[in-house]
Amino acid sequence: MKTKNVDVYTFIPNFLIDEPKAFAEDEFTEMRIANVLFRNLGPTHRCKTTSINWKLNIRDEEMEPYVTVVLERNH
């Protein structure tokens, strides 16, 4: 598997969670921020916009990191 550095904003995060374990959010059922309770209703559908470099406004020729995410995280 090849590796490519990707800016975190490629994934347009709603929340950025500082957690040492990769994909720890898969185990979350609920998360509270201040007085708001969030519930996990299921996995996120993958979107091809992750293959766009928003700073340069161009799509990655190999559709990365979309392709790798779909192959590695398809659940």
Phi and psi restraints in degrees (value plus and minus 20) as a CYANA .aco file:
   2 LYS   PHI    -103.6   -63.6
   2 LYS   PSI     137.6   177.6
   3 THR   PHI    -137.6   -97.6
   3 THR   PSI     119.4   159.4
   4 LYS   PHI    -158.0  -118.0
   4 LYS   PSI     112.9   152.9
   5 ASN   PHI     -94.2   -54.2
   5 ASN   PSI     112.4   152.4
   6 VAL   PHI    -150.8  -110.8
   6 VAL   PSI     113.7   153.7
   7 ASP   PHI     -87.4   -47.4
   7 ASP   PSI     117.5   157.5
   8 VAL   PHI     -77.5   -37.5
   8 VAL   PSI     -50.0   -10.0
   9 TYR   PHI     -93.6   -53.6
   9 TYR   PSI     -27.1    12.9
  10 THR   PHI     -78.0   -38.0
  10 THR   PSI     -52.7   -12.7
  11 PHE   PHI    -114.4   -74.4
  11 PHE   PSI     -13.7    26.3
  12 ILE   PHI      22.5    62.5
  12 ILE   PSI      45.1    85.1
  13 PRO   PHI     -90.2   -50.2
  13 PRO   PSI     122.3   162.3
  14 ASN   PHI    -104.9   -64.9
  14 ASN   PSI     -56.5   -16.5
  15 PHE   PHI    -155.5  -115.5
  15 PHE   PSI     116.6   156.6
  16 LEU   PHI    -128.7   -88.7
  16 LEU   PSI      94.0   134.0
  17 ILE   PHI    -121.8   -81.8
  17 ILE   PSI     103.9   143.9
  18 ASP   PHI    -105.6   -65.6
  18 ASP   PSI      74.0   114.0
  19 GLU   PHI    -156.0  -116.0
  19 GLU   PSI     108.4   148.4
  20 PRO   PHI     -88.6   -48.6
  20 PRO   PSI     -46.7    -6.7
  21 LYS   PHI    -105.5   -65.5
  21 LYS   PSI     105.6   145.6
  22 ALA   PHI     -81.5   -41.5
  22 ALA   PSI     116.4   156.4
  23 PHE   PHI      40.7    80.7
  23 PHE   PSI       8.9    48.9
  24 ALA   PHI     -78.9   -38.9
  24 ALA   PSI     -47.6    -7.6
  25 GLU   PHI     -82.7   -42.7
  25 GLU   PSI     -39.5     0.5
  26 ASP   PHI     -82.9   -42.9
  26 ASP   PSI     -44.9    -4.9
  27 GLU   PHI    -113.4   -73.4
  27 GLU   PSI     -27.5    12.5
  28 PHE   PHI     -95.1   -55.1
  28 PHE   PSI     114.8   154.8
  29 THR   PHI    -127.8   -87.8
  29 THR   PSI     -52.7   -12.7
  30 GLU   PHI    -164.0  -124.0
  30 GLU   PSI     135.1   175.1
  31 MET   PHI    -167.2  -127.2
  31 MET   PSI     114.2   154.2
  32 ARG   PHI    -132.8   -92.8
  32 ARG   PSI     111.9   151.9
  33 ILE   PHI    -144.6  -104.6
  33 ILE   PSI      93.9   133.9
  34 ALA   PHI      35.3    75.3
  34 ALA   PSI    -141.8  -101.8
  35 ASN   PHI    -122.6   -82.6
  35 ASN   PSI      -1.5    38.5
  36 VAL   PHI    -128.9   -88.9
  36 VAL   PSI     107.3   147.3
  37 LEU   PHI    -122.7   -82.7
  37 LEU   PSI     106.2   146.2
  38 PHE   PHI    -129.1   -89.1
  38 PHE   PSI     117.0   157.0
  39 ARG   PHI    -136.9   -96.9
  39 ARG   PSI     118.8   158.8
  40 ASN   PHI    -100.9   -60.9
  40 ASN   PSI      98.1   138.1
  41 LEU   PHI    -118.6   -78.6
  41 LEU   PSI     -27.4    12.6
  42 GLY   PHI     131.3   171.3
  42 GLY   PSI     157.5   197.5
  43 PRO   PHI     -89.0   -49.0
  43 PRO   PSI     137.1   177.1
  44 THR   PHI    -100.6   -60.6
  44 THR   PSI     117.4   157.4
  45 HIS   PHI     -95.7   -55.7
  45 HIS   PSI     118.3   158.3
  46 ARG   PHI     -98.4   -58.4
  46 ARG   PSI     124.3   164.3
  47 CYS   PHI    -146.8  -106.8
  47 CYS   PSI     115.8   155.8
  48 LYS   PHI     -90.6   -50.6
  48 LYS   PSI     -28.2    11.8
  49 THR   PHI     -86.5   -46.5
  49 THR   PSI     -34.0     6.0
  50 THR   PHI     -88.4   -48.4
  50 THR   PSI     -31.5     8.5
  51 SER   PHI    -108.9   -68.9
  51 SER   PSI     -15.9    24.1
  52 ILE   PHI    -118.8   -78.8
  52 ILE   PSI     112.4   152.4
  53 ASN   PHI    -107.6   -67.6
  53 ASN   PSI      85.2   125.2
  54 TRP   PHI     -89.8   -49.8
  54 TRP   PSI     -45.7    -5.7
  55 LYS   PHI     -92.2   -52.2
  55 LYS   PSI     -57.2   -17.2
  56 LEU   PHI    -119.6   -79.6
  56 LEU   PSI     -29.7    10.3
  57 ASN   PHI      36.9    76.9
  57 ASN   PSI      26.3    66.3
  58 ILE   PHI    -154.6  -114.6
  58 ILE   PSI     132.2   172.2
  59 ARG   PHI    -111.5   -71.5
  59 ARG   PSI     119.3   159.3
  60 ASP   PHI     -83.6   -43.6
  60 ASP   PSI     111.5   151.5
  61 GLU   PHI     -79.4   -39.4
  61 GLU   PSI     -52.2   -12.2
  62 GLU   PHI    -116.6   -76.6
  62 GLU   PSI     -11.0    29.0
  63 MET   PHI      39.4    79.4
  63 MET   PSI      13.4    53.4
  64 GLU   PHI    -114.6   -74.6
  64 GLU   PSI     129.9   169.9
  65 PRO   PHI    -106.1   -66.1
  65 PRO   PSI     -16.1    23.9
  66 TYR   PHI     -70.7   -30.7
  66 TYR   PSI     -70.6   -30.6
  67 VAL   PHI     -79.8   -39.8
  67 VAL   PSI     -66.5   -26.5
  68 THR   PHI     -84.3   -44.3
  68 THR   PSI     -62.8   -22.8
  69 VAL   PHI     -82.6   -42.6
  69 VAL   PSI     -63.5   -23.5
  70 VAL   PHI     -82.8   -42.8
  70 VAL   PSI     -62.7   -22.7
  71 LEU   PHI     -89.4   -49.4
  71 LEU   PSI     -60.5   -20.5
  72 GLU   PHI    -106.7   -66.7
  72 GLU   PSI     -48.6    -8.6
  73 ARG   PHI    -141.3  -101.3
  73 ARG   PSI       6.6    46.6
  74 ASN   PHI    -101.7   -61.7
  74 ASN   PSI      74.4   114.4
